[in-house]
Amino acid sequence: MSRPESYQRLDRYRAGSSDHMILGVPTMYTIKSDDCFITLADDRRFGNSPVIKYKRFWFSNRKQAENHCNRLARMCPSRSFEVVEISLTQS
């Protein structure tokens, strides 16, 4: 999980007994392989029902994305992975 200090606090709201924050960042980092963004899935069974849990790789800082990219490369050395910057601002 990315550190909340990287995000701008946009708003707050209360839901039940909990306070929540809406956070934003203009640039995110993700991991891709070939022409695909990467998501991991964990296929589990709860009773007779299959449940797939997904882990999406979107980070607010490059270092954290690089760490996960290196971990994926060690887990699956036959595939190439790279960090991609996605920005809403134009340079």
ROMI-13204 format. One record per residue (C-alpha): x, z, y. Coordinates in Angstrom, 1 decimal. Each point is the difference from the previous one (the first is absolute). Layout:
<pts>
{pt {X, Z, Y}}
...
</pts>
This chain:
<pts>
{pt {0.0, 0.0, 0.0}}
{pt {1.3, -0.9, 3.4}}
{pt {0.8, 2.8, 2.4}}
{pt {-2.8, 0.6, 2.6}}
{pt {2.6, 0.3, 2.8}}
{pt {0.4, -3.8, -0.2}}
{pt {-3.6, -0.6, 1.0}}
{pt {-1.7, 0.1, 3.3}}
{pt {-3.0, 2.4, 0.1}}
{pt {-3.0, -2.2, 1.0}}
{pt {-2.9, 2.4, -0.4}}
{pt {-1.3, 3.1, -1.8}}
{pt {-3.3, 0.7, -1.7}}
{pt {-1.6, 2.8, -2.0}}
{pt {-1.5, -0.6, -3.4}}
{pt {-1.6, 3.0, -1.5}}
{pt {2.4, 2.9, 0.3}}
{pt {3.1, -2.3, 0.3}}
{pt {1.7, -1.5, 3.0}}
{pt {1.2, -3.5, -0.4}}
{pt {2.3, -2.2, 2.1}}
{pt {-0.1, -3.8, 0.4}}
{pt {3.6, -1.2, 0.1}}
{pt {1.5, -3.3, 0.9}}
{pt {3.3, -1.9, 0.0}}
{pt {0.6, -3.5, 1.3}}
{pt {2.6, -0.9, -2.8}}
{pt {-0.3, 0.6, -3.7}}
{pt {2.3, -0.8, -2.9}}
{pt {-0.9, -1.1, -3.4}}
{pt {1.6, -1.4, -3.2}}
{pt {-0.4, -3.5, -1.3}}
{pt {1.2, -1.9, -3.0}}
{pt {-0.1, -3.8, 0.2}}
{pt {-3.2, -0.8, 1.9}}
{pt {-1.8, 3.3, -0.8}}
{pt {-0.3, 3.3, 1.6}}
{pt {0.6, 2.8, -2.6}}
{pt {-2.5, 2.6, -1.2}}
{pt {0.6, 2.2, -3.0}}
{pt {-2.9, 0.8, -2.3}}
{pt {-0.3, 2.9, -2.5}}
{pt {-2.5, -0.8, -2.7}}
{pt {-1.6, 3.2, -1.3}}
{pt {-3.0, 0.9, -2.0}}
{pt {-2.5, 2.8, 0.8}}
{pt {-2.2, 0.3, -3.0}}
{pt {-1.1, -3.5, -0.9}}
{pt {0.4, -1.3, 3.5}}
{pt {3.1, -1.9, 1.1}}
{pt {1.2, 1.1, 3.5}}
{pt {2.8, -1.8, 1.8}}
{pt {1.8, 2.0, 2.7}}
{pt {1.8, -2.2, 2.6}}
{pt {3.1, 0.8, 2.1}}
{pt {0.4, -2.3, 3.0}}
{pt {3.3, -0.2, 1.7}}
{pt {-0.6, 0.1, 3.7}}
{pt {2.5, 2.1, 2.0}}
{pt {0.5, 0.9, 3.7}}
{pt {3.8, -0.2, -0.2}}
{pt {2.4, -2.4, -1.6}}
{pt {2.2, 2.6, -1.8}}
{pt {-2.9, 1.3, -2.1}}
{pt {-1.0, -3.6, -0.9}}
{pt {3.6, -0.7, -1.0}}
{pt {0.1, 3.1, -2.2}}
{pt {-3.1, -1.1, -1.9}}
{pt {1.3, -3.6, -0.2}}
{pt {3.2, 1.3, -1.6}}
{pt {-2.0, 2.1, -2.5}}
{pt {-2.1, -3.0, -1.0}}
{pt {3.2, -2.1, -0.4}}
{pt {1.4, 2.6, -2.4}}
{pt {-3.4, 0.2, -2.0}}
{pt {-0.3, -3.8, -0.3}}
{pt {3.5, -1.6, 0.4}}
{pt {-1.2, -3.5, -1.0}}
{pt {-2.0, -0.3, 3.2}}
{pt {1.2, -0.2, 3.6}}
{pt {-1.7, 2.2, 2.6}}
{pt {0.5, 0.1, 3.8}}
{pt {-1.3, 2.0, 2.9}}
{pt {-2.2, -1.9, 2.5}}
{pt {-0.8, 1.1, 3.5}}
{pt {-3.6, -0.6, 1.2}}
{pt {-0.6, 0.4, 3.7}}
{pt {-3.1, -0.3, 2.2}}
{pt {2.2, -0.5, 3.1}}
{pt {1.5, -3.4, 0.8}}
{pt {3.7, -0.1, 0.6}}
</pts>
